[in-house]
Amino acid sequence: MSFPVDVVVMAAGKGTRMKSSKPKVLHRLGGRALAQHVIDTAARVSARSVVVITGHGAEQVEAGLVAAEGMALQFVRQEPQLGTGHAVQQAVPVLADDGVTLVLSGDVPLMRPETLQALLDLCGGQHLALLTLSMADPTGYGRIVRSADGSVQAIVEQKDASPEQRTIQEIYSGIMAVPTRLLRQWLARLDNQNAQGEYYLTDVVKFAVGDGQKVQAHRITDAVQVAGVNSPVQLAELERAYQRRQAEALMEQGVRLADPARFDVRGELVCGLDVEIDVNAIFSGRVVLGNGVRIGAHCVIANAEIAAGVVIHPFTHIDGEKLGVRVGAGSLIGPFARLRPGADLGAEVHIGNFVEVKNASLAAGAKANHLAYLGDATVGERVNFGAGSITANYDGANKHRTVIEADVHVGSNCVLVAPVSLGAGGTVGAGSVINKNTPPGSLAVARGKQVTLANWQRPAKKKP
């Protein structure tokens, strides 16, 4: 492509049918704002810049969107909103005449980059090119009016169309590519003499035809690509379409999904060979699954790197947030386990049911199989951490660290009061509260002496 591309994203509308205080283009699909999907797609056609036109909730929209790497992002405001043509008029002052303007909609998130590239190729830096779609029921959309030789003559909006024109099934998608120098001229000629009293961007077609410019149309059949979001129902429909697209891409790579209809990626999921994922697993942030990883049903995993051969049993919750979570090769996690930010597990580690790990490292072969909490801890190789035991890491003001050296056995229902260190090979008796360091190879027991009273009678309820 020998011409630069500048993308204009229409994102000024209120979205009344969403029945939400949030601007429509910030509602999320696949974990990202609708308009963010559009911006990210623009980056994949090597756009030089993206100009987002804001209006309703402008400050929220501008704060909620970010530029893709290597691409300039700027905002212009449309106040008041007087139609699509008026919206693009606000962007014209920041567009350079040496490029092509690609107009996209901020509420149309599933456009494929290859479709946009085909449209840009058709434009060629010389012609107005429209993206169109044939629909069985085109109600509400602008119709494509063609001449006898098939060339595009006009786009007629629904409210301005004649009964004959309303029978046309080819519709305008709202997406166009046009040389910026020509767009600037045509926008200056817009008027609002129509049923809506608005300035229509689609009127540039009649100006192009009147100027003897060729108007091209790239027609597609995949309606999902040009489907917009105007209501929670439509948002949910596109969410499932997006997730199906993600699922199919993963299955083509060899990932085995128990049911692609019950699968959600709300970020980036990278999978090795022979990965198996059961139903209702949710992935967000960036998740990397190594070869042979098995994910059980109903797991929620975010910002984690899971090495080869790991089994994540059902109902496990892993969320690395900013610090991330790492699970070493061959480890077994869950069911009903929770790994929080900073959990760093070595190879062959076992984290069982109702065990929580936060900001703690567990070396190879360490095990905490039942009902335990390991927070702000450094755990050595082959440590066995008993059921019901915890590291008491918080003194009410500050967090402190617990160090458990290799081959330590911590009995059930123990409390390790940090800061404390347990020497290698030591044992802590069940029910102990440990607040002093223990030497290697020692047995530490800290509990009250058992008292047994023979023939003791429980108190009885008094009769009324």
N, C-alpha and C positions, 0 to 999 in steps of 0.2 A: 504494500500500500504506500503510494508515493505522496500522500497528502496527510497533514495532521488532522486529528479528530478531537473535537471538543464536545463533550456531552452536556446537555441541558436536561435536568431532572425536574419534572413538574411535581411540586410537593407543597402547594399552598392551600389545598382544600381542607375543609373542616372535617368531613367524614361524619355527617350527622347520623347516618344509619348505623354507625358503630355504637352509638349511645354510650359514649365514653368521654371522660375529660382529657384523655390522652389524644394528641393529634394522630390521625389515622396512619400516617406513614411511619409512626414509631411503634405501632403494634408489631409483635414479634412472630416470626415464622421460622421454624428451625433454629430458634435461639438468637436470631438477629432481627433487627428492625427491617420492615418491608423495604424502606428506602436504602438501607445498607446493602441489601441484596443487589439492588440496582447499581449502586456505586461500585460494588465489588465486580459485578459483571462488566461494567464499563472498563475497569482496569484490564480485563482479559481480552479486550479488543485494542489494547495499547492506546487508550485515550490519553491525550496530552493533559487535559484538565476536565474537571466536572464542576458545573455550575448548578447549584440546587436553588430552585425558586421556592421561597417560603412565604407564608402568609399567616394562616391560623396557627397559633402556638409557635410562632417563628423562633422564639428564644429556646423553647424546648427542643424543637427539631434541630436547630443549629448546634445545640450542645450534645445532642444524642447521636450525631453522625460523625464518622471519621474517614479520612482519606485513605485510599489504598496506597501501598508502598510505591513511591516513585511517581505519584500523580498529584497534581495540584487540586485542591478542593476549595471552592469559595461559595458564598451565599449572596443572593440578592432577594429583596422582598417585594412582594406584590400586594400593595395595600392602596385601595381596596381590590378585591378580586373581580375583574371585569371580563373574564373569559380567557380561553387558552392562548389566543393571539396576544392579548394584553400581557399575559404572564411572560411569554417569550420575549416581548418587547423590553421587559425589565432586564433580561440577560444580555441583550444585544450589545450594550456599551462595553461589556467585559470580554466580548468574543473578537478574535482576530480574523481579518478577512482572508487570510491565506489558507484557512482550513475548511473542514466540513463540520456542520453542526448536526449532531445526532440527538434527536429529541426523544426522551423516554419518560415514562410515568412512574412516580415514586410508589404507587400502590400496585404495580405489576411486577412481582418479584421473581418470576420463574422463566424469564427470557433466557434462552441459551446463547452463549457467545458466538457459536457458529452461525446462528440465524442472523445476528447483528452484523457479523462479518460479511455474510452473503448480501445483506442490504447495502453495506458500505461499498462492496465491490460493484454492485449494480449502479450505485450513485457515481462511482469512479471519479469523484471530485468535480463532476461537470453537471450532473442532472439531479433533479428532485426525485427521490426514491421513497416510495411508501411501502410499509409492511401491511399486507392485507390478509384476510382470512375469510373462507367461505363458511357460512353458518346456516343451519336449517331454520333457526328462528333468529333473525337479525334485529329484532325489536330493540330499540333504544340506541342503536349504533349508527354512525354515519355511513351512508352507502357509497360505493365506488361506482361512478357513472363512466362508462367507456363509450368510445365512438365505434362506428361500424368496423374499423380496422383493429379494434382491441386496445387502442391507446387510452390512457386515463384522461378524462376530460374535466372531472370535478368530484368533490366529495360533498354530498348533501346530507346535512344533519336530519335526524328523525323528524323533528318538529317542522322542518322546512321542506320535507320531501313530499312530492305528489303521490297519489295512490299508486301510480305505475312505478315510481322510483322505490316505493316501500316494498315492492315485491323482489327487489334485487337482494341476493343473498351474500354477495361479496361486501365485506365491511372493512372500514379503516380501523386499524388496531390502536391508533394514537401514537404510533412510532414512525418517525420519518428521518431521512438523512438528506441534507441539502447544503450546497455550497454556501458558506456564510455570507459572502459578498452579495449573492442573490437574495438570501433570506432577509438581509437588512433592507434591501430595496422593497421587497414585497410587504414586509411588516409595516413599513411607513405608509402603505396605501390601504390599510385595513379600515373598515367602518363597522358600525354596529347595527346596520339596517337589516335586522332579522327577527325572528319570532322571540328570541331570548333577549334581544337588546344587548348582546355581548360581541366582543371582538374574537372571531373564530380564527384559530391558526389554520384550519382547513381551507380558508379562503385563499391561501397562497397557491393552491392548485389552480384555481381559475386565473390567477395572475400569471402563473408560469405558462399556462396554455395560451393566454392572450399575448404573451411576449414571444410566442413561438418556441418555447423551451419544451423539450421532451420530458414527460412525466412517466417514470418507471414504477412498476409495482412488483414486489416480491411476495407471492402468495404462499402461505403455509397451511398445513392441515392440523397442526397440533394446537388445539385451542387453549391448552393449559399455559402455553408460553405467553399468551396475551391476555390471560384472565386477570382481572383486577379484583381488589378487595374493597367491598363497600359495606359489609356487614359481618358480624361474628360467624354467621353460617358460612359465608364465602371464605372467610379466613380459615375455618376448620377444614373446609373442602381442599383448599390449597395446601394446608399443612400435610394432609394425607397424601396428596399428589407429590409434594416435595419429599416426604419420607419414602414413598414408593420408589422415587427416582434414586434416592440414596441407597436403598436396599438393593435395587437391581444392579447398581454400579458395583457394590461390594460382592454380590453373588457372582457377577461376571469375573471378579478377581479370585473366586474360589471360596469365599466365606460361606459357611453354612448357617443359614438363618432358619430357625424352627418355623417361623411364620413371618414373612416380610410385612404383613399387614399390622403386626404388633411389634413395632421396632421404631425407635426414635434416635436420630442423631441431631443434636442441637449445637454442634460445633464441628470439630474435625476428628474423624476416626480413621486411624491407620492400622491396617491388619496385616499380619504375616500369613504364612501358609497354614492351612488346616485349622483355622479358627472356627469355633462353634459358638453360636449365640442363641440362647433360648428366648422365650417370649417375654415381652414387656420390659426388655432392658432399655435403659435410657443413658445416652452418652452426651456429655456436654464439655465445653472447653476443648482441650486437645488430649485425646486418649490414644495411646499406642499399645496394641496387643501383639505380642510376639507369636512365633510359630506354635501351633498346638494349644493355644489358650482356649479354655472353655468357660463361658459365662453362663451362670444359671439364670433361672427365671426371676424377673422382678428386681434385678440389680440396677442401682443408680451409680454411675461412675463418671467422674469429672476430673480433668487435669491430672492424669495418672499415666505412668509408664509401667506396663505389666509384661514381665519377661516370659520367655518360652516355657511351655508346659505348666503354667499356673492354672489352677482350678479355682474359680470364684463361685462359691455355692450360692443358692438362691437367697434373695432378700438382703444382700450385702450392700452397704452404702460406702462409697469411696469418693471423697472430695478433697482434692489437693489445693484448691483455691490458688493463691499466688505461689506458695512454697512447693506445691506438687506432692505427689505420692509415688513411691517406687516400690514395686513388688518383685523380688528376685525369682530366678528360675525355679520351677518345680514347687513353689509354695502352694499351700492350701488355705483359702480364706473363706470364712463363713461356715454355715449360714448365719444370717442376722449379725454380721460383724460390721464394725465401723472403723474406717481408716480416715483420719483427719489430716490437715496440712502438716507436712514435715515427716510423715511416716515413711521410713526408709527400711525396707525389709530385705534381708539377704536371701540366699538360696535355701530352699527347703524349709522355710519358716512356716509354722502352723499358727493361724489366728482363728480361734473357734467362735462358737455362738455367744453373742452378747459380750464380745470383747471389743474394747475401744482403744485405739492407738493414736496418739497425737504428739507430733514433734519428738519422735523417738526413733532410734535405730535399733533393729534387732539383727544380730549377726546370724550366719548360716546355722540352720538346725534349731534355732530357738523356738519355744512353743509356749503359747498362752491359749489354752483350749476352751476355757469356760469362764464367763462372768467376771471379767477382769478389766482393769484400767491401767494402761501404761502411758503416762504423760511426762514429757521432758525427761526422757530416760535414755541411757546407753546400755544396751543389753548384749552380753557376749554370746559366743557360740554355745549351742546345746543347752542353754538355760531352760529350765522348766518353771513356768510361772503359774502357781496354783489357782484353782477356782476361787473366786471371791476376793482375790488379792488386788491391792491397788498401790500406786505410787502417789503419796500425798504431796503434790508438787507446789501447792499454793499456800502461802502463810497469811493470806488476807491482804497482802500488799505486793508481794513479789513472787515470781516463779523460781523454783530451784530444781536442780537436776539430781537424778538418781543414777548411780553407776552400778550395774550388776555384771560382775566379771564372768568369764567362761565357766560353764559346768556348774553353776549355782543352781540349787533346788530350793524354790520358795514354796512353802506349804500353803494350804488353803486358808483363806480368810486372814491374810496378813496385811498390815499397813506399813509401808516403808516411808518414813517421814523424811523428806528431802530438806537439805542436802545430805545424802548418805551414800556410802559405797560399801558393797558386799564383795569380799575377796573371792578369788577364783576357787571353785570346788567346794564352797561352803554350803551349808544347809540352814534354812530358817524354819523352825517348827511351826506347825499350823497354829493360827490364832495369835501370832506374835505381832507386837507393835515395835518396830525397829527404828530407833532414832540416833544410833551411834554406829560408826563404821565397824565392820566385822573383818577379822583377818582371814586369809586364805585357809581353806580346809576346815573351818570351824563349824560348830553347831550353835546357833543362836536361838534361844527361846525366851520370850518376854510375855508372860501371861500370869494371871492370878492363880494361886494355888486352889485346886479343886476342893470343895467342901461338900460332904455328903451327910445328911441328917436322916437317920433311920426312923421309920414309922411316922413320917411327917404327914400331916393332914392339910389338904387344901382348904382355904376359907370357903364356907358354904353360904349360899344366898339366904338372907333372912326371909322367912315366910310372912306374907302380909297379915 
